[in-house]
Amino acid sequence: MKINKKQDGSKLVIALEGRLDTTTAPELEKELKTCLDGVTDLTLDMANLDYISSAGLRVLLSAHKTMMKQGQMKVINASEIVKEVFDVTGFSDILNIE
């Protein structure tokens, strides 16, 4: 998986490419822990994310909890496959998905 970050003040956009699974979720989790200080607006761009597993969902939930304390988080450009995972797991009701 590839993680691309673009920060503008307190706004952070993280674009994910590839697969967010058991192997790559720890990498995203580590990245989020180091870059969320001072961020009030987090956007996760999933235009190039091919797959998300339960390990990836756990990282998203953790990021969501952090961001609810300090601002907001949204998910954009999720593919139909990723949206289906969000729907089946109930994450569509938890996350702000555009």
C-alpha positions as CSV (number, residue, x, y, z in Angstrom):
1,M,0.0,0.0,0.0
2,K,1.1,3.5,-0.7
3,I,0.3,6.5,1.6
4,N,0.4,10.0,0.1
5,K,0.0,12.9,2.5
6,K,-0.9,16.5,1.7
7,Q,-1.2,19.0,4.6
8,D,-2.4,22.6,4.5
9,G,-2.4,24.1,8.0
10,S,-4.8,22.0,10.2
11,K,-6.2,20.2,7.1
12,L,-4.7,16.8,6.2
13,V,-5.5,14.7,3.2
14,I,-4.2,11.1,3.1
15,A,-4.6,9.3,-0.2
16,L,-4.4,5.5,0.0
17,E,-3.3,3.2,-2.9
18,G,-3.5,-0.5,-3.0
19,R,-4.8,-2.8,-0.3
20,L,-5.5,-1.9,3.3
21,D,-5.2,-5.3,5.1
22,T,-3.5,-7.1,7.9
23,T,-0.1,-6.5,6.4
24,T,-0.5,-2.8,5.6
25,A,-2.8,-1.6,8.4
26,P,0.0,-1.2,11.0
27,E,1.8,1.1,8.5
28,L,-1.3,3.4,8.2
29,E,-1.8,3.2,12.0
30,K,1.7,4.3,12.7
31,E,1.5,7.1,10.1
32,L,-1.8,8.4,11.6
33,K,-0.4,8.4,15.1
34,T,2.5,10.6,14.1
35,C,0.7,13.1,11.9
36,L,-2.7,13.9,13.6
37,D,-1.3,16.4,16.2
38,G,-2.9,19.8,15.4
39,V,-5.1,18.4,12.6
40,T,-8.7,19.4,12.8
41,D,-9.9,18.2,9.4
42,L,-8.8,14.8,8.1
43,T,-9.8,13.5,4.7
44,L,-9.0,9.9,3.6
45,D,-9.0,9.7,-0.2
46,M,-9.7,6.1,-1.2
47,A,-9.9,6.6,-5.0
48,N,-7.0,4.1,-5.5
49,L,-7.8,1.8,-2.6
50,D,-8.6,-1.7,-4.0
51,Y,-9.4,-3.5,-0.8
52,I,-10.0,-3.0,2.9
53,S,-10.0,-5.8,5.5
54,S,-11.2,-5.8,9.1
55,A,-7.7,-4.7,10.2
56,G,-8.0,-1.7,8.0
57,L,-11.5,-0.9,9.4
58,R,-10.0,-1.0,12.9
59,V,-7.4,1.6,12.0
60,L,-10.2,3.8,10.4
61,L,-12.3,3.5,13.6
62,S,-9.3,4.5,15.8
63,A,-8.6,7.5,13.6
64,H,-12.3,8.4,13.7
65,K,-12.4,8.3,17.5
66,T,-9.3,10.5,17.6
67,M,-10.6,13.0,15.1
68,M,-14.0,13.3,16.9
69,K,-12.1,14.7,19.9
70,Q,-10.2,17.3,17.8
71,G,-12.2,18.0,14.7
72,Q,-13.7,15.9,11.9
73,M,-12.8,13.1,9.5
74,K,-14.3,12.1,6.2
75,V,-13.8,9.4,3.6
76,I,-13.9,10.4,-0.1
77,N,-13.8,8.5,-3.4
78,A,-14.4,5.0,-2.0
79,S,-14.9,2.4,-4.7
80,E,-18.0,0.3,-4.9
81,I,-16.1,-2.6,-3.4
82,V,-14.9,-0.6,-0.4
83,K,-18.4,1.1,0.0
84,E,-19.9,-2.4,0.1
85,V,-17.6,-3.4,3.0
86,F,-18.6,-0.2,4.8
87,D,-22.3,-1.0,4.3
88,V,-22.0,-4.6,5.4
89,T,-20.0,-3.8,8.5
90,G,-22.1,-0.8,9.5
91,F,-19.3,1.7,9.0
92,S,-21.5,3.6,6.6
93,D,-23.4,4.7,9.7
94,I,-20.3,5.6,11.7
95,L,-18.0,7.3,9.2
96,N,-18.7,10.5,7.1
97,I,-18.5,9.0,3.6
98,E,-18.8,11.3,0.6
